[in-house]
Amino acid sequence: MKYFHQKNLIHRDLRLEIFQLITESELSNLKLTDLLNMRFLPKSGYLTNLKGSPYYIAPEVLNKKYD
């Protein structure tokens, strides 16, 4: 996520189901599998669309002003 944020990209629907461990090892890499909800942060610095899964949505998204 740090890499995406450095590129001004944000994911608007982070949830547990879209992360996968590559192996069963405790040192396994974690992969993000769903990039369909990635968007560039606009020049205004905020997004206003209501996006996200109901059980994981942040209060900022419900207020329709988030970054």
N, CA, C and O atoms as a printed pandas DataFrame, in Angstrom:
     atom_number atom_name residue_name chain_id  residue_number  x_coord  y_coord  z_coord
0              1         N          MET        A               1    0.819   -1.186    0.000
1              2        CA          MET        A               1    0.000    0.000    0.000
2              3         C          MET        A               1    0.865    1.252    0.000
3              4         O          MET        A               1    0.502    2.261   -0.605
4              5         N          LYS        A               2    1.990    1.191    0.666
5              6        CA          LYS        A               2    2.878    2.350    0.671
6              7         C          LYS        A               2    3.314    2.695   -0.757
7              8         O          LYS        A               2    3.360    3.870   -1.121
8              9         N          TYR        A               3    3.632    1.682   -1.564
9             10        CA          TYR        A               3    4.024    1.899   -2.956
10            11         C          TYR        A               3    2.900    2.599   -3.722
11            12         O          TYR        A               3    3.146    3.577   -4.428
12            13         N          PHE        A               4    1.679    2.105   -3.586
13            14        CA          PHE        A               4    0.545    2.711   -4.281
14            15         C          PHE        A               4    0.327    4.157   -3.843
15            16         O          PHE        A               4    0.081    5.025   -4.679
16            17         N          HIS        A               5    0.415    4.418   -2.561
17            18        CA          HIS        A               5    0.201    5.776   -2.051
18            19         C          HIS        A               5    1.284    6.726   -2.550
19            20         O          HIS        A               5    1.014    7.902   -2.796
20            21         N          GLN        A               6    2.502    6.228   -2.700
21            22        CA          GLN        A               6    3.573    7.065   -3.249
22            23         C          GLN        A               6    3.280    7.460   -4.695
23            24         O          GLN        A               6    3.758    8.489   -5.172
24            25         N          LYS        A               7    2.498    6.642   -5.386
25            26        CA          LYS        A               7    2.121    6.914   -6.780
26            27         C          LYS        A               7    0.770    7.635   -6.880
27            28         O          LYS        A               7    0.204    7.744   -7.968
28            29         N          ASN        A               8    0.258    8.125   -5.747
29            30        CA          ASN        A               8   -1.051    8.802   -5.663
30            31         C          ASN        A               8   -2.209    7.899   -6.079
31            32         O          ASN        A               8   -3.210    8.373   -6.616
32            33         N          LEU        A               9   -2.072    6.614   -5.834
33            34        CA          LEU        A               9   -3.139    5.648   -6.076
34            35         C          LEU        A               9   -3.728    5.221   -4.744
35            36         O          LEU        A               9   -3.006    5.014   -3.769
36            37         N          ILE        A              10   -5.035    5.092   -4.714
37            38        CA          ILE        A              10   -5.680    4.588   -3.504
38            39         C          ILE        A              10   -6.609    3.444   -3.881
39            40         O          ILE        A              10   -7.151    3.401   -4.985
40            41         N          HIS        A              11   -6.779    2.529   -2.952
41            42        CA          HIS        A              11   -7.706    1.406   -3.143
42            43         C          HIS        A              11   -8.960    1.730   -2.349
43            44         O          HIS        A              11   -8.878    2.029   -1.158
44            45         N          ARG        A              12  -10.110    1.675   -2.989
45            46        CA          ARG        A              12  -11.347    2.118   -2.345
46            47         C          ARG        A              12  -12.178    0.978   -1.773
47            48         O          ARG        A              12  -13.323    1.191   -1.374
48            49         N          ASP        A              13  -11.620   -0.229   -1.726
49            50        CA          ASP        A              13  -12.392   -1.343   -1.167
50            51         C          ASP        A              13  -11.467   -2.386   -0.537
51            52         O          ASP        A              13  -11.523   -3.562   -0.896
52            53         N          LEU        A              14  -10.620   -1.959    0.400
53            54        CA          LEU        A              14   -9.748   -2.908    1.084
54            55         C          LEU        A              14  -10.566   -3.761    2.046
55            56         O          LEU        A              14  -11.357   -3.249    2.839
56            57         N          ARG        A              15  -10.360   -5.063    1.960
57            58        CA          ARG        A              15  -11.034   -6.006    2.848
58            59         C          ARG        A              15  -10.179   -7.262    2.931
59            60         O          ARG        A              15   -9.337   -7.498    2.064
60            61         N          LEU        A              16  -10.384   -8.053    3.948
61            62        CA          LEU        A              16   -9.548   -9.228    4.183
62            63         C          LEU        A              16   -9.545  -10.202    3.013
63            64         O          LEU        A              16   -8.520  -10.827    2.740
64            65         N          GLU        A              17  -10.652  -10.341    2.327
65            66        CA          GLU        A              17  -10.785  -11.339    1.271
66            67         C          GLU        A              17   -9.898  -11.091    0.055
67            68         O          GLU        A              17   -9.699  -12.010   -0.739
68            69         N          ILE        A              18   -9.366   -9.907   -0.120
69            70        CA          ILE        A              18   -8.565   -9.635   -1.307
70            71         C          ILE        A              18   -7.062   -9.762   -1.050
71            72         O          ILE        A              18   -6.257   -9.444   -1.925
72            73         N          PHE        A              19   -6.682  -10.222    0.135
73            74        CA          PHE        A              19   -5.279  -10.486    0.444
74            75         C          PHE        A              19   -5.050  -11.983    0.474
75            76         O          PHE        A              19   -5.881  -12.737    0.980
76            77         N          GLN        A              20   -3.909  -12.416   -0.075
77            78        CA          GLN        A              20   -3.573  -13.836   -0.072
78            79         C          GLN        A              20   -2.123  -14.022    0.331
79            80         O          GLN        A              20   -1.246  -13.253   -0.064
80            81         N          LEU        A              21   -1.885  -15.067    1.134
81            82        CA          LEU        A              21   -0.524  -15.470    1.458
82            83         C          LEU        A              21   -0.050  -16.416    0.360
83            84         O          LEU        A              21   -0.813  -17.266   -0.099
84            85         N          ILE        A              22    1.194  -16.274   -0.059
85            86        CA          ILE        A              22    1.724  -17.087   -1.143
86            87         C          ILE        A              22    2.027  -18.509   -0.674
87            88         O          ILE        A              22    1.800  -19.465   -1.416
88            89         N          THR        A              23    2.536  -18.657    0.543
89            90        CA          THR        A              23    2.812  -19.977    1.117
90            91         C          THR        A              23    2.213  -20.024    2.516
91            92         O          THR        A              23    1.661  -19.036    2.999
92            93         N          GLU        A              24    2.326  -21.165    3.151
93            94        CA          GLU        A              24    1.815  -21.304    4.517
94            95         C          GLU        A              24    2.852  -20.888    5.561
95            96         O          GLU        A              24    2.571  -20.941    6.759
96            97         N          SER        A              25    4.019  -20.486    5.135
97            98        CA          SER        A              25    5.089  -20.069    6.029
98            99         C          SER        A              25    4.729  -18.769    6.748
99           100         O          SER        A              25    3.991  -17.941    6.214
100          101         N          GLU        A              26    5.256  -18.596    7.964
101          102        CA          GLU        A              26    5.051  -17.349    8.698
102          103         C          GLU        A              26    5.725  -16.175    8.002
103          104         O          GLU        A              26    5.364  -15.023    8.243
104          105         N          LEU        A              27    6.696  -16.453    7.144
105          106        CA          LEU        A              27    7.432  -15.410    6.434
106          107         C          LEU        A              27    6.922  -15.215    5.003
107          108         O          LEU        A              27    7.595  -14.594    4.179
108          109         N          SER        A              28    5.764  -15.734    4.720
109          110        CA          SER        A              28    5.200  -15.643    3.380
110          111         C          SER        A              28    4.908  -14.204    2.984
111          112         O          SER        A              28    4.574  -13.369    3.825
112          113         N          ASN        A              29    5.040  -13.928    1.695
113          114        CA          ASN        A              29    4.650  -12.621    1.167
114          115         C          ASN        A              29    3.137  -12.515    1.126
115          116         O          ASN        A              29    2.438  -13.512    0.944
116          117         N          LEU        A              30    2.643  -11.318    1.294
117          118        CA          LEU        A              30    1.218  -11.031    1.235
118          119         C          LEU        A              30    0.926  -10.335   -0.082
119          120         O          LEU        A              30    1.572   -9.342   -0.416
120          121         N          LYS        A              31   -0.040  -10.844   -0.833
121          122        CA          LYS        A              31   -0.368  -10.279   -2.139
122          123         C          LYS        A              31   -1.767   -9.672   -2.120
123          124         O          LYS        A              31   -2.693  -10.229   -1.530
124          125         N          LEU        A              32   -1.903   -8.526   -2.773
125          126        CA          LEU        A              32   -3.187   -7.873   -2.967
126          127         C          LEU        A              32   -3.730   -8.369   -4.301
127          128         O          LEU        A              32   -3.074   -8.203   -5.329
128          129         N          THR        A              33   -4.921   -8.976   -4.304
129          130        CA          THR        A              33   -5.403   -9.650   -5.512
130          131         C          THR        A              33   -6.428   -8.860   -6.311
131          132         O          THR        A              33   -6.666   -9.197   -7.471
132          133         N          ASP        A              34   -7.035   -7.846   -5.762
133          134        CA          ASP        A              34   -8.096   -7.112   -6.457
134          135         C          ASP        A              34   -7.684   -5.658   -6.626
135          136         O          ASP        A              34   -7.675   -4.887   -5.667
136          137         N          LEU        A              35   -7.343   -5.292   -7.859
137          138        CA          LEU        A              35   -6.915   -3.918   -8.122
138          139         C          LEU        A              35   -7.970   -3.132   -8.894
139          140         O          LEU        A              35   -7.696   -2.027   -9.363
140          141         N          LEU        A              36   -9.163   -3.685   -9.029
141          142        CA          LEU        A              36  -10.214   -3.032   -9.815
142          143         C          LEU        A              36  -10.709   -1.727   -9.194
143          144         O          LEU        A              36  -11.225   -0.864   -9.903
144          145         N          ASN        A              37  -10.560   -1.578   -7.895
145          146        CA          ASN        A              37  -11.045   -0.368   -7.227
146          147         C          ASN        A              37   -9.937    0.638   -6.927
147          148         O          ASN        A              37  -10.089    1.504   -6.065
148          149         N          MET        A              38   -8.819    0.516   -7.648
149          150        CA          MET        A              38   -7.734    1.480   -7.500
150          151         C          MET        A              38   -8.065    2.726   -8.328
151          152         O          MET        A              38   -8.563    2.620   -9.449
152          153         N          ARG        A              39   -7.788    3.884   -7.776
153          154        CA          ARG        A              39   -8.011    5.144   -8.477
154          155         C          ARG        A              39   -6.884    6.119   -8.134
155          156         O          ARG        A              39   -6.313    6.074   -7.044
156          157         N          PHE        A              40   -6.582    6.992   -9.079
157          158        CA          PHE        A              40   -5.645    8.076   -8.780
158          159         C          PHE        A              40   -6.367    9.108   -7.928
159          160         O          PHE        A              40   -7.543    9.400   -8.142
160          161         N          LEU        A              41   -5.656    9.643   -6.978
161          162        CA          LEU        A              41   -6.200   10.707   -6.146
162          163         C          LEU        A              41   -6.271   11.979   -6.992
163          164         O          LEU        A              41   -5.260   12.384   -7.565
164          165         N          PRO        A              42   -7.434   12.614   -7.083
165          166        CA          PRO        A              42   -7.548   13.819   -7.909
166          167         C          PRO        A              42   -6.737   14.984   -7.331
167          168         O          PRO        A              42   -6.307   14.940   -6.178
168          169         N          LYS        A              43   -6.538   16.013   -8.139
169          170        CA          LYS        A              43   -5.757   17.183   -7.711
170          171         C          LYS        A              43   -6.366   17.869   -6.494
171          172         O          LYS        A              43   -5.658   18.507   -5.715
172          173         N          SER        A              44   -7.682   17.737   -6.332
173          174        CA          SER        A              44   -8.333   18.333   -5.160
174          175         C          SER        A              44   -7.872   17.662   -3.869
175          176         O          SER        A              44   -7.983   18.242   -2.788
176          177         N          GLY        A              45   -7.351   16.432   -3.983
177          178        CA          GLY        A              45   -6.868   15.708   -2.814
178          179         C          GLY        A              45   -7.917   14.849   -2.143
179          180         O          GLY        A              45   -7.614   14.152   -1.174
180          181         N          TYR        A              46   -9.157   14.883   -2.640
181          182        CA          TYR        A              46  -10.228   14.108   -2.021
182          183         C          TYR        A              46  -11.088   13.401   -3.063
183          184         O          TYR        A              46  -11.254   13.883   -4.183
184          185         N          LEU        A              47  -11.624   12.261   -2.676
185          186        CA          LEU        A              47  -12.620   11.565   -3.474
186          187         C          LEU        A              47  -13.972   11.739   -2.799
187          188         O          LEU        A              47  -14.048   11.912   -1.582
188          189         N          THR        A              48  -15.037   11.694   -3.588
189          190        CA          THR        A              48  -16.371   11.899   -3.027
190          191         C          THR        A              48  -17.345   10.772   -3.358
191          192         O          THR        A              48  -18.466   10.763   -2.850
192          193         N          ASN        A              49  -16.935    9.816   -4.206
193          194        CA          ASN        A              49  -17.829    8.703   -4.559
194          195         C          ASN        A              49  -17.941    7.721   -3.408
195          196         O          ASN        A              49  -16.965    7.454   -2.708
196          197         N          LEU        A              50  -19.117    7.194   -3.222
197          198        CA          LEU        A              50  -19.356    6.200   -2.186
198          199         C          LEU        A              50  -18.965    4.834   -2.731
199          200         O          LEU        A              50  -19.692    4.266   -3.546
200          201         N          LYS        A              51  -17.824    4.295   -2.293
201          202        CA          LYS        A              51  -17.316    3.002   -2.738
202          203         C          LYS        A              51  -16.873    2.205   -1.535
203          204         O          LYS        A              51  -16.434    2.764   -0.530
204          205         N          GLY        A              52  -16.992    0.880   -1.643
205          206        CA          GLY        A              52  -16.504    0.005   -0.586
206          207         C          GLY        A              52  -17.522   -1.039   -0.204
207          208         O          GLY        A              52  -18.705   -0.925   -0.527
208          209         N          SER        A              53  -17.050   -2.061    0.489
209          210        CA          SER        A              53  -17.916   -3.133    0.972
210          211         C          SER        A              53  -18.585   -2.688    2.267
211          212         O          SER        A              53  -17.931   -2.088    3.120
212          213         N          PRO        A              54  -19.867   -2.969    2.428
213          214        CA          PRO        A              54  -20.614   -2.469    3.593
214          215         C          PRO        A              54  -19.984   -2.782    4.944
215          216         O          PRO        A              54  -20.034   -1.945    5.845
216          217         N          TYR        A              55  -19.390   -3.966    5.111
217          218        CA          TYR        A              55  -18.837   -4.327    6.419
218          219         C          TYR        A              55  -17.476   -3.700    6.685
219          220         O          TYR        A              55  -17.003   -3.718    7.822
220          221         N          TYR        A              56  -16.839   -3.148    5.660
221          222        CA          TYR        A              56  -15.495   -2.609    5.813
222          223         C          TYR        A              56  -15.391   -1.118    5.515
223          224         O          TYR        A              56  -14.303   -0.553    5.633
224          225         N          ILE        A              57  -16.445   -0.485    5.145
225          226        CA          ILE        A              57  -16.394    0.909    4.691
226          227         C          ILE        A              57  -16.014    1.849    5.846
227          228         O          ILE        A              57  -16.468    1.692    6.979
228          229         N          ALA        A              58  -15.181    2.812    5.521
229          230        CA          ALA        A              58  -14.697    3.761    6.532
230          231         C          ALA        A              58  -15.691    4.907    6.712
231          232         O          ALA        A              58  -16.407    5.250    5.770
232          233         N          PRO        A              59  -15.749    5.500    7.894
233          234        CA          PRO        A              59  -16.651    6.633    8.131
234          235         C          PRO        A              59  -16.378    7.809    7.187
235          236         O          PRO        A              59  -17.306    8.525    6.810
236          237         N          GLU        A              60  -15.122    8.009    6.806
237          238        CA          GLU        A              60  -14.781    9.104    5.896
238          239         C          GLU        A              60  -15.474    8.931    4.544
239          240         O          GLU        A              60  -15.901    9.908    3.928
240          241         N          VAL        A              61  -15.581    7.685    4.090
241          242        CA          VAL        A              61  -16.237    7.405    2.812
242          243         C          VAL        A              61  -17.730    7.715    2.917
243          244         O          VAL        A              61  -18.322    8.261    1.985
244          245         N          LEU        A              62  -18.330    7.369    4.043
245          246        CA          LEU        A              62  -19.750    7.673    4.244
246          247         C          LEU        A              62  -20.004    9.179    4.257
247          248         O          LEU        A              62  -21.078    9.636    3.866
248          249         N          ASN        A              63  -19.019    9.941    4.704
249          250        CA          ASN        A              63  -19.130   11.405    4.693
250          251         C          ASN        A              63  -18.826   11.999    3.328
251          252         O          ASN        A              63  -18.934   13.211    3.136
252          253         N          LYS        A              64  -18.447   11.150    2.382
253          254        CA          LYS        A              64  -18.171   11.512    0.978
254          255         C          LYS        A              64  -17.062   12.552    0.822
255          256         O          LYS        A              64  -17.130   13.423   -0.046
256          257         N          LYS        A              65  -16.039   12.447    1.675
257          258        CA          LYS        A              65  -14.829   13.269    1.508
258          259         C          LYS        A              65  -13.676   12.491    2.142
259          260         O          LYS        A              65  -13.489   12.491    3.358
260          261         N          TYR        A              66  -12.913   11.830    1.272
261          262        CA          TYR        A              66  -11.831   10.989    1.788
262          263         C          TYR        A              66  -10.621   11.051    0.868
263          264         O          TYR        A              66  -10.721   11.407   -0.306
264          265         N          ASP        A              67   -9.465   10.691    1.444
265          266        CA          ASP        A              67   -8.219   10.685    0.669
266          267         C          ASP        A              67   -7.443    9.412    0.928
267          268         O          ASP        A              67   -6.365    9.221    0.366
